[in-house]
Amino acid sequence: MRIRSPWPDVLQCEGADGGVRGRPKPLVRVMIIREGVGSVEKVTTELRYLISSTLDWKVKKVANGRYEFLAPFKAELDLLIKFTEFQCKRSDLKVSVERSSFASGSFSTLLQT
């Protein structure tokens, strides 16, 4: 059995049958635009600047001024959540980050019904 961990908080175990067990669910967070005009590209750029330039953040616009994203790094995201709001370094946006109580894609499902 090999143990590998592309996500720092959770180990993955590959069994003899090749199946992966313990695969983590990505953390769903929402960036809320407080000032400025947001876009998927601006939110993605800021997340790449603040946390990791190599991750695919899977940013989606879920409502006016709200952008959902997926991430593996709980500690860094919890730090961003502690700030009431902050000025982005790569754009003119003032934003806040919140935990999402929904699973990824739930917003778009709700908007369609």
C-alpha positions as CSV (number, residue, x, y, z in Angstrom):
1,M,0.0,0.0,0.0
2,R,1.3,3.4,-1.0
3,I,0.3,6.6,0.9
4,R,0.3,9.9,-1.0
5,S,-1.1,13.2,-0.1
6,P,-1.6,15.9,-2.7
7,W,-3.9,17.7,-0.2
8,P,-2.1,18.5,3.0
9,D,-4.9,17.8,5.4
10,V,-5.9,14.3,4.3
11,L,-4.0,11.2,3.4
12,Q,-4.9,9.1,0.5
13,C,-4.3,5.4,0.6
14,E,-4.0,3.3,-2.5
15,G,-5.0,-0.3,-1.8
16,A,-3.7,-3.4,-3.5
17,D,-6.7,-3.2,-5.9
18,G,-5.6,0.2,-7.1
19,G,-8.6,2.0,-5.5
20,V,-8.1,5.3,-3.7
21,R,-9.6,5.6,-0.3
22,G,-10.0,8.6,1.9
23,R,-10.1,11.1,-1.0
24,P,-10.9,14.5,0.5
25,K,-13.8,16.7,-0.6
26,P,-12.5,20.1,-1.7
27,L,-13.4,23.0,0.6
28,V,-16.1,25.2,-0.8
29,R,-15.7,28.9,-0.1
30,V,-17.3,32.0,-1.5
31,M,-15.6,35.3,-2.3
32,I,-17.9,38.3,-2.0
33,I,-17.1,41.4,-3.9
34,R,-17.7,44.4,-1.5
35,E,-16.4,47.1,-3.9
36,G,-15.4,47.0,-7.6
37,V,-16.6,44.9,-10.5
38,G,-15.6,41.3,-10.1
39,S,-15.1,38.5,-12.6
40,V,-14.1,34.9,-12.6
41,E,-10.6,35.9,-13.9
42,K,-10.1,38.6,-11.2
43,V,-11.0,36.2,-8.4
44,T,-8.9,33.4,-9.8
45,T,-5.9,35.8,-10.2
46,E,-6.2,37.0,-6.6
47,L,-6.4,33.4,-5.2
48,R,-3.4,32.5,-7.3
49,Y,-1.5,35.5,-5.9
50,L,-2.6,35.0,-2.2
51,I,-2.4,31.2,-1.8
52,S,-1.2,29.1,-4.8
53,S,-0.5,29.8,-8.4
54,T,-0.5,26.2,-9.4
55,L,-4.0,25.2,-8.3
56,D,-7.1,25.1,-10.4
57,W,-9.4,27.1,-8.2
58,K,-12.6,26.2,-10.2
59,V,-14.0,29.7,-9.7
60,K,-17.7,30.1,-10.7
61,K,-19.9,33.1,-10.5
62,V,-22.9,31.9,-8.4
63,A,-24.7,35.2,-7.9
64,N,-24.2,38.9,-8.4
65,G,-20.9,39.7,-6.6
66,R,-20.5,36.2,-5.3
67,Y,-17.9,33.7,-6.6
68,E,-17.6,30.1,-5.4
69,F,-14.3,28.3,-5.5
70,L,-12.8,25.0,-4.4
71,A,-9.6,24.7,-2.4
72,P,-7.5,22.2,-0.5
73,F,-5.8,24.5,2.0
74,K,-7.9,25.0,5.1
75,A,-5.4,27.0,7.2
76,E,-4.8,29.7,4.6
77,L,-8.5,30.0,3.8
78,D,-9.5,30.2,7.5
79,L,-7.0,33.1,7.7
80,L,-8.7,34.9,4.9
81,I,-12.1,34.3,6.5
82,K,-10.9,36.1,9.7
83,F,-10.6,39.4,7.9
84,T,-13.9,41.3,7.7
85,E,-12.8,42.5,4.2
86,F,-9.5,43.2,2.4
87,Q,-8.2,45.0,-0.6
88,C,-7.0,42.8,-3.4
89,K,-3.4,43.2,-4.6
90,R,-4.0,42.3,-8.2
91,S,-7.2,44.2,-8.9
92,D,-9.3,47.1,-7.6
93,L,-11.6,44.8,-5.7
94,K,-12.4,44.9,-2.0
95,V,-13.6,41.5,-0.9
96,S,-14.4,39.1,1.9
97,V,-14.3,35.3,2.0
98,E,-16.8,33.1,3.7
99,R,-17.4,29.4,4.2
100,S,-20.1,28.0,2.1
101,S,-22.8,25.9,3.7
102,F,-23.6,24.4,0.3
103,A,-21.8,21.7,-1.7
104,S,-20.1,22.7,-4.9
105,G,-22.6,23.6,-7.6
106,S,-25.5,24.0,-5.2
107,F,-26.0,27.6,-6.0
108,S,-26.4,27.0,-9.7
109,T,-28.9,24.2,-9.0
110,L,-30.9,26.5,-6.8
111,L,-30.9,29.3,-9.4
112,Q,-32.2,26.9,-12.1
113,T,-35.3,25.8,-10.0
